[in-house]
Amino acid sequence: MVSLYDQTALEALRKRLRLDPRVIRKVRSIFLRSFAGSVQALESVPEANRPDLAEAVRFHELELAESRHSVRDGASKLLFKTRDGQSIESVILRIATGRSSVCVSSQTGCAAGCLFCATGRLKGVRNLTTAEILDQVVRAGEALAGEGRRLRNVVFMGMGEPFHNEDNLFTALRQLEGADGFHLSGRHLLVSTLGIPDAISRLSRGFPGVGLAVSLHSARQEMRDTLMPLTRRWPLAELRQAILERNKSGQPVMIEILMLDGMTDTPADLVALTEWLSGLAVHVNLIPYNPPFGAGEAAIKGSSESTVSAFLAGLKKAGFKATRRYSLGSDIGAACGQLAQR
């Protein structure tokens, strides 16, 4: 069978079945933009061709094994099974303003091994295919369409470091932006990375309109390397230069700081951060620490409310745009750092 997300194979199938190109475009539009499902998409195909296309095309790459819904904040966690039996998680975020987003995974785990993240403890990491990435978007879109809501944003903040799966990430972004795909504006797409300078430069060249978030967490190299051991490969000076180059396209960068008691929230951290950010077009987002879901006493602790407020005020006083994030889905293990194939 041919995946609906594989445009090359789908075009070869169209020629073999001698279908008008408009037939395939309409099927993909109904499925990828309206999120109306495979049945309605196939109903748009001429009746004589419908059985052949239904037999030859695979619409979904993932099996939805389980979904959990927060009783507090409108988040839903979706557990998927891949065709080779791997487990991945995505999160639907229903913002109070009415906007809806999906947080998608790019890998079955993560090799970064960050101290604060449950995903980094998983074994057997593999890259997701483009079809597996995009099917998370479609599944979320279908779920929201069933509620009378519209999927607005796609953020690569799920399991995995997106730039470790760069080829499939970029192919997915092309379909998400493309007029023959999901046709989403780049301002509704966001890639979050621990900060790989060369990959950031390639994203900037290939997708200047797509948003970028960098998990900086600390502007002190030693502390950053402690929290995220993989970042030892990329000095902060190189990361800063990549962000500066991206700013030339007119795109500000979201800088994420995980607020950890005594580790990233001290006056020295604030000074180091404001100095490092000087001259960059950024929006700083302060993130609460979410202990691994179901864990007992954590080795690290989140900052107090008063400390976060003081840190936020210090950033604003220094002239930076800054906000604090309120995590959704922590009661179902769906908040940042909690995705662990449960």
Secondary structure, DSSP 8 states (H G I E B T S, - for coil): -EETT-HHHHHHHHHHHT--HHHHHHHHHHHHTS---HHHHHHTS-TTTHHHHHHHEE--SSEEEEEEE-SSSSEEEEEEE-TTS-EEEEEEEE-TTS-EEEE--SBSS-SS--TT-SGGG-SS--B--HHHHHHHHHHHHHHHHTTT--EEEEEE-SSS-GGGGHHHHHHHHHHHH-TTTT---GGGEEEEES--HHHHHHHHHH-TTSEEEEE---SSHHHHHHH-GGGGGS-HHHHHHHHHHHHTTT--EEEEEE-BTTTT-SHHHHHHHHHHHTT--EEEEEE-----TT--S-SS-B--HHHHHHHHHHHHHTT-EEEE---S-GGGT-STT--S--
